[in-house]
Amino acid sequence: MIGALNRRKARGAPPAGTGPVRIFLLHAYGMGGTIRTTLNLAAHLARTRDVEIVSLVRTAETPFFDMPPGVRVTFLDDRTVRHGPLARRLAGMRSRLVPEQEKAYGTMSLRTDLLLVRYLRSVRGGVLIGTRPAFNLLMALFAPPGVLTVGQEHTTYEAHAPELQTAIRRRYGRLDALTTLTEADLKAYRKALRGRPPRHLLRLPNAVAELAGDVSSLEEKVVVGIGRFAHAKGFDRLVNAWKTVAAAHPDWELHIHGGGTEEREQRLRDRVEAAGLTGKVKLMGSARETGIALSKASIHAVASRYEGFGMTILEAMSKGVPVVSFDCPHGPREIITDGHDGLLVRSTKAAALGRAVNRLIEDESLRRTLGANALTTVERYRMTSVGPRWDALLEEMAATAGPEPSPSTSAGNVPD
């Protein structure tokens, strides 16, 4: 049925790539690395293109981050207003189109299924960019002819549940392009999609935004951890690591900037208290101005179990703050050069992370050298470097749009 509708739409479809760029987000007014980097990309593209953020849901009256000038925001499911009985009934029914293993599944419903499909089928021309598997999978199924589709992956292929990986292998080849944040994940997707890759399959890292705050003086006796309170971010391990630090340097403090559910936050507070670190580990809440928090820190500690990329690493580097990170899959090792602009901890033990933090506390010369080198490293991830690669990808997609390549066709690439 979709095929017949697509053939009908194809007869009147505009030239591929003409029209606005529409970027899907789960909740544009929320907080998180994907939202922040997507808004940064939208701001760049809006300089020369018509750009719209399409937010699946709205759960807040005002945005956590400032919206880029010139970028429209559309909400498909505005949950800040009361809907009629039919809408409420549909909202209470589970999604039929998104695998339940997708982490956004709990936010989605039969109502969001219908809203997404209706929106996708209404689009004429332009580019659709998805920022998570739910959007990428639905774009692959329902985007009309003449619309170019770009799937972004902000987490690693291995982090997806097996059922979600199966859906990805089945459908991602229908996308016009797929971008990963790391070379390691690019290899994983090349292997997974080797039978039928998208026409363009490439690594495009996130670009670090210009943040408020000065470059750190590296004199404050403060180490920061930044991120949402999720198991993947490993704040439980960071608190355990701080026992090693506090024993050697009781005058230093760990400030954790982030948020999550009340349950997760309370669990972390309980862990701090149980470890005897009350007053030495402080939960600072969600930081609207991450740059200011970093400018007042001397070390950034990353205790993640895995990272799709590691945006806070770049943000710390942009303030000249050296990073101590577990060498987890995949992002940290592609950003940090161990001993040059940060430290990678290959052990998974919390005490090993604590010892690496102690090393930078005790060696001020090394701390300053790593911080200075980090300022050089981060230049590769500025929008002045990453933005033109996005421009080149969109231009190449429009130029090469046409019949799908055969499975033997190699995936297109935009040069690093």
MIFI-867556 format. One record per residue (C-alpha): x, y, z; residue in one letter. Coordinates in steps of 0.02 Angstrom, whole numbers, plus 50000, padded with zeros to 5 digits. Layout:
BEGIN
XYZA...
//
This chain:
BEGIN
500005000050000M501405012150046I502265007649882G500725012449782A500545028749876L502385032649849N502235029749661R500795041849656R501745054849760K503305052549654A502425059349500R502265076449580G503765076149695A504955091149690P506795088649650P507645079149791A508485089949921G507505105849883T506535112950028G506835114250214P507885103550330V506805095750465R507655088050617I506705076350732F506965076850920L506065067351055L505795082851163H506605098851103A506255107951266Y507165094951371G508985093751425M510325082051363G511795080351246G510795075351092T509655090451111I511105102451138R512115096150988T510575095650876T510175113750915L511985118050877N511855109450707L510185117850671A510955134850705A512335131350579H511185124850443L509975139450468A511285151350403R510945145550225T509395134450238R507625134250302D507725123750461V506355116650571E506515106550732I505095093850742V504865088650923S503845072950952L503245078751122V503175094451226R503175092151414T503805109251470A503175126851442E504905134151408T506495126551334P507965121251441F509155127351305F508945143251203D508205139751033M509315145150887P508775161150799P507885158050634G507445139950677V505605135150691R505025122550820V503505111550790T502745100150922F501775084950865L501115079951037D500955094951153D500725087151325R500625103951413T498805105751357V497315094551389R496715084351241H495025076751200G494445059351249P495005050851086L496755058251097A496885052951280R496325035451236R497605033851097L498945040851211A498585026851334G498885013351204M500625006651167R501585010851011S501374998450868R502765005250757L504255007150875V505164992050951P504904991551138E506794989851161Q507015007751095E507375018651247K506065031251188A504705017951189Y504015023551356G503725041051286T502855034651131M501085028251106S499845024050970L499445042650965R501255047350930T501325033650797D499875041750706L500545059350728L502265054450662L501605044950511V500405059050468R501815071650478Y503015060950377L501745057850239R501365076450228S503155081550191V503585086950015R505405088949969G506845093950080G507835083750204V507305074050358L508605070850493I508225058050629G509175058350794T508725041250864R508225023950799P506345027050822A506395041550700F507635033450582N506595017550568L504975027050535L505815038650409M506455023350316A504675016650305L503595031950278F504615046250202A503865050450031P504825050949867P505825066749840G506245068050026V508045064350075L508275055150239T509775055850357V509845044650509G510985050050650Q511585037750781E512025045750947H512395029451036T513375013950989T512684999650885Y513174987251021E512174997051150A510554993251057H509564977851109A509634963050988P507834965850933E508224983950890L509804978850798Q508734967150692T507574981450644A509074992450605I509834979350489R508164977350402R507734995550373R509245007150385Y509765002850207G508225012550147R508925028750218L509875040150101D511235042850230A511765036650401L513005045850511T513935039250663T514915049050791L516455037850799T517525027550682E517245012150791A515365013650771D515555016950585L516435000150570K515044991750669A513694998750554Y514684994550398R514744976550457K512914976150510A512284984050348L513524976250228R512144968050127G511234984250093R512035000150161P511325017550137P512055026949990R513035037950111H513755029950268L515025040450361L515685047150525R515145064850568L515585069450747P514595081650850N515245099450853A515565107951018V514565123851044A515275140351101E514995139951289L514855153851415A516295155951538G518155158751524D519535146151501V519855138351671S521315144251776S521465126351839L521705133052015E520045128352094E520065112652200K518555105952106V518285090851995V516675090251893V515605076251824G514235080851701I512785071151627G511075063851656R510825051951801F510795035951700A511655019151726H512715021851570A513485037751642K514215028351790G513995041451926F513925027252052D515685022751998R516225040952007L515625042352188V516575026352229N518125033452143A517995049052250W518315038752407K520095036352341T520255054952303V519505061152467A520685050152567A522215058252487A521535075752457H520135080052580P520175098352528D519575094452351W517735092952303E516775083352170L515335093052092H514095082751991I513045092851869H511555083651797G509815077351826G508645062751808G507155054951892T506885058252076E507225039952109E508925040252022R509415056452108E508945049852279Q509895033852245R511445044052206L511225054652362R511075038852466D512675032252389R513605048352432V513005047452611E513385028852629A515165032052565A515425045352699G515665058852567L514305071152617T514985088652588G516415081952481K515285076252338V513955089152292K512485086552175L512335103352089M510765100451986G510605102751799S511795115851731A511045127351600R512765135051576E513935120251570T515355131551516G515285141651675I515335125951782A516845119751684L517735136451693S517725134651884K518435116951881A520185109851866S519785092051809I518325083751722H518015065551770A517055053551657V516525036951733A515375031151593S515095012851556R514915017251372Y514795033251272E514065036151100G515315050351085F515705060151243G515115077951216M515585083851390T517385078751353I517445091451213L516565104551317E517875102351454A519275103451327M518535119651259S518835127151431K520595120151444G520055107451576V520975090751566P519875075251563V520105059051659V519005045651582S518725027051586F519255019951417D517475014451382C516705010951212P516815021051103H516995039851112G518335044051241P519755034751155R519385043550990E519435060851069I520755059151206I522575055351170T523145047551332D524485058051417G524335072051289H522675080651317D521905069551451G522055052751538L521215036451488L520955023451624V520945006051550R520454997351712S518594997251751T518874998651939K518295014552023A519905015652124A520915016451962A519925031651907L520205039352078G522075036552064R522115045051893A521205060151966V522475060452109N523875060551982R523245076751905L522895084552074I524665080952130E525545085551967D525055103451926E526275104451781S525485089251697L523745096151730R524175112451644R525045103851498T523545092551465L522365107351479G523365117651354A523435103151231N521565100351251A521245117951186L522145112951026T521255096151010T519525103751024V519785114650870E519475099350761R517725098450835Y517195116550815R515715120150702M516915128950585T517645111750550S516125100350568V514815111850490G515575112050314P515555093050315R513685093250346W513485105850205D514495094650090A513465079250137L511795087750102L512435094649936E513125077749883E511505069049932M510495080949824A511715078849679A511705059849686T509865057049727A509055044149615G508795025349606P509465015549753E511225008649732P511484990149721S512134981149876P513864980849799S513954999849784T515145007149911S514425019750033A514785037949997G515905047750113N516215065850152V518075068750180P518685071450358D
//
